[in-house]
Amino acid sequence: MKLIAQVKLLPTEQQADTLRHTMELANELCNYLSGHAWDRKAFRQYDLHKLAYRDARDEFPELSSQIVVRCIARVADAYKLDRKAKRKFRPLSAITYDDRILSWYTDKQAVSIWTTAGRAKIQFACGDRQRELLHCRQGQSDLILCKGTWYLHAVCNVEEAGPCDASGFLGIDLGIVNLATDSDGEIYPGDVIEEKRRTYSHRRHNLQRKGTKSAKRKLRDLSGKQASFQKTENHRISKCIVTKAKDTNRAIAVENLTGIRQRITVRKRQRARHANWSFYQLKQFLSYKARLAGIPIVEVDPRHTSQACSVCGCVNRSNRRTQASFSCTSCGFSASADVNAAVNIAARAASTSQTVPVTKVSAP
């Protein structure tokens, strides 16, 4: 499985200026190549290389041949999605390096990277997890400038654990009030996420209304913080769920919520919270962590999981009296609505897996 190791580069001021110049020149070359591809309708990498390589080398003598090759591949990849519009590249968008122009020295925590001023040896900083991933590094790396900080994103090919022989299912109900609830009754509430969303929304509103230079500077500082906090929470929740499934030798069952935003409607005052629901990201984190641990994941049909009684099977909209409580109109069973739904998900996965092979959700 391919994962991304992110390391923070620690260049000197002179090295940072050189990296910036290299990035701007490489993106200028990408725009030049994109114009050739668009005018001549040569979108495949082989065709574009044959058409524009020599002209690109003459037009951009500061760039090495391998940088030109990488830029050609990048432009060809940009046109793979569709060819309806001419692709344009921002001056400081990420550029790609391969092993010919980037060497890693993980023991010294340094890289030797090609720039327009020659090779530059730059130290990097990373955590233990990222350092461990770098031992599996394979293929290309992306040089990224984000808010004045330089990063390298390296592709790592990590070996997956063999699938375990699961003896049951841990059902997971995904929601907005409670981000996740498992069939054992453990709840992962979303109160902290909602509080952060409201706080950042209120601060953005006030700063945008202020409109001063300092307010705009503060808005730039706030950019991405809410998304980063939610991402961390989703990592934490998915790690807890996968650890529990592994310790109890169970597979994980989740709902297939594809298209749910188009299927349901909410009140006006709930729209912002609903739009902020990051269930897809949580499921993706669950997926790749489960694959690393050898835990199978199966997706089930979510219909009526919240309205069906997990004891007698009665399906009735009146069973879900409030968002939090479930009370069966047939047998009188009462429980937390989310826990009841998680139990139904686990039971549905168990009944489906008898005839349908357990599948794995694709990893990001």
C-alpha positions, 0 to 999 in steps of 0.5 A: 500500500502506498502512503505519503511521508511528509518531512519539513525541510530546513533550508538556509535563507539562500537555499530557500531563495534558490528553491523558490526560483527553481519552483517558479521556473519549473512551473513556468516551463509547465505552462510553456509545455501546456501551451504546446500540448493544447495547440498541437493536441499532443496530450500523451507523455510520449507525444509531448516529449517528442514534440517539445523536449528540445524546444524546452531545453533551448527555452529554459537552459537553467533547468536540467534535462531530468527536470524537463522530463518531470515537467513533461510527465506532470503536464501529461498527467494534468490532461488525463482527467479531461482535455476540455480546458487548457491547464495552467500552473501557479508559480508556486505549485508543487514540483516533482523530483525523482531519484536522479535529482533527489537523494535521501540520507535518512541516517543524517536526516538530510537530502541532496536536491537539484536546484538551478544553483546546483545540488543543495544539501538540506537538513529535514525534520520529521517524527518517528512515524515519518522516519519509519515510513522513509525506509519504504520510500519508493518512486517520486517526491513532491517539493511543496511550499506551504505558508512559507515552509518547505516540505517534501512528500515522499511516496512510500510502499508499505507492506500490508499485514496478511488478512486476519481470520475475523470471528465477527464484526464491529459495526460502526455508525457514522453520524454528525452529533456522534462522529462514530458509534460502535456496536459495543456501545462506545461513542465518539462524540462530535461536540469538540468538532462542532465547538471548534467549527463555531469558534472559527466561523465566528472569528472569520466572520468578525475578521472579514467584517473588520477588513483591515490589513491586520485582520486579513493577516489573521485570516491567513493565519487561521486558514486550514486550522479547523480542517487540521483539527478535524483531521487529527480527530478523525485519525484518533477515532479511526486508530481507536476503532482499528485497535479495538477490532484487532484486539477482539479479532473482528472485521469492521462494518461501516455504512456506504454513505455515498451520495448522502448529501444529495439524498437528505435535507436539513434545516437551515440552521443545521446546514453549516454543521451538515456541510462540515461532516467529514464522514468520507475522510474518517472512512478513508482513515479507517480503511488504510489503518485497517489494511495495515493491520490486516483487518477486513472492512465491509460496506453495508446498505445503510437503509433503515439501520436507524429505524430497525430494532436490533432485537425484534427487527421491527422497522418503523420510523416511529422507533426513532423518537429523537436523535439520541433515543430509540424505542421499539414500538413492537417489543418495547426495546430501548437504547441509544439510537446510534448504538442500536444502528451500529448493532444493526450494521454489524448484523447486516454485515454478518448476514451478507458475508455468508454469501458475498465475499468481504471487501475492503474499502479503497485506501487514500 
